């Protein structure tokens, strides 16, 4: 299945494209963004790393039908990429995202998560969505909690900032349906 364009009240979620790497390379390499991402993210972020990621990881997963990646853009500035959100068909790691700090704390990522969660369950027909996150990443944990996800286990994880305790959050199809008023 191809990645469709999605929309929220304030955001356009456009399928990630190779040319988005230019803006990602400019906006992504900030400690506030990368510190809680998996340790495979190179840090310091080298020149060309965004292009490599978009072309060889994100778009390759999209082509293989194992990943769906979107750039996040505000409707009033649709040419400006402000973050990325993705869904991945991987055990215990189905959703990831980042947002530039200037736009954090305004509910934008919650909007994006809601619409991609809907895509995961309604369009892709998945039964469970899981998202790992560092225990110290309170903003990300808040998004999961507010969306109706539950904490299912703790373990250690490797992040750009080092080894950290990790929480695995989950939403089942039944939880999603209840949250949508359909259950």
Secondary structure as the mmCIF struct_conf table of DSSP 4:
data_model
#
loop_
_struct_conf.conf_type_id
_struct_conf.id
_struct_conf.beg_label_comp_id
_struct_conf.beg_label_asym_id
_struct_conf.beg_label_seq_id
_struct_conf.end_label_comp_id
_struct_conf.end_label_asym_id
_struct_conf.end_label_seq_id
HELX_LH_PP_P HELX_LH_PP_P1 UNK A 2 UNK A 5
STRN STRN1 UNK A 6 UNK A 7
BEND BEND1 UNK A 9 UNK A 10
STRN STRN2 UNK A 11 UNK A 15
HELX_LH_PP_P HELX_LH_PP_P2 UNK A 16 UNK A 16
HELX_RH_3T_P HELX_RH_3T_P1 UNK A 18 UNK A 20
HELX_RH_AL_P HELX_RH_AL_P1 UNK A 21 UNK A 27
BEND BEND2 UNK A 28 UNK A 28
HELX_RH_AL_P HELX_RH_AL_P2 UNK A 31 UNK A 34
TURN_TY1_P TURN_TY1_P1 UNK A 35 UNK A 36
BEND BEND3 UNK A 37 UNK A 37
STRN STRN3 UNK A 38 UNK A 38
TURN_TY1_P TURN_TY1_P2 UNK A 39 UNK A 40
BEND BEND4 UNK A 41 UNK A 41
BEND BEND5 UNK A 43 UNK A 44
TURN_TY1_P TURN_TY1_P3 UNK A 47 UNK A 48
HELX_RH_AL_P HELX_RH_AL_P3 UNK A 49 UNK A 53
HELX_RH_PI_P HELX_RH_PI_P1 UNK A 54 UNK A 58
HELX_RH_AL_P HELX_RH_AL_P4 UNK A 59 UNK A 64
TURN_TY1_P TURN_TY1_P4 UNK A 65 UNK A 65
BEND BEND6 UNK A 66 UNK A 66
STRN STRN4 UNK A 67 UNK A 74
HELX_RH_3T_P HELX_RH_3T_P2 UNK A 75 UNK A 77
TURN_TY1_P TURN_TY1_P5 UNK A 78 UNK A 79
BEND BEND7 UNK A 80 UNK A 80
STRN STRN5 UNK A 81 UNK A 88
BEND BEND8 UNK A 90 UNK A 90
TURN_TY1_P TURN_TY1_P6 UNK A 91 UNK A 92
STRN STRN6 UNK A 95 UNK A 99
HELX_RH_3T_P HELX_RH_3T_P3 UNK A 101 UNK A 103
TURN_TY1_P TURN_TY1_P7 UNK A 104 UNK A 105
BEND BEND9 UNK A 106 UNK A 107
HELX_RH_AL_P HELX_RH_AL_P5 UNK A 108 UNK A 118
HELX_RH_PI_P HELX_RH_PI_P2 UNK A 119 UNK A 123
BEND BEND10 UNK A 124 UNK A 124
BEND BEND11 UNK A 127 UNK A 127
STRN STRN7 UNK A 128 UNK A 134
TURN_TY1_P TURN_TY1_P8 UNK A 135 UNK A 136
HELX_RH_AL_P HELX_RH_AL_P6 UNK A 138 UNK A 146
TURN_TY1_P TURN_TY1_P9 UNK A 147 UNK A 148
STRN STRN8 UNK A 150 UNK A 159
TURN_TY1_P TURN_TY1_P10 UNK A 160 UNK A 161
STRN STRN9 UNK A 162 UNK A 172
HELX_RH_AL_P HELX_RH_AL_P7 UNK A 173 UNK A 179
TURN_TY1_P TURN_TY1_P11 UNK A 180 UNK A 181
#
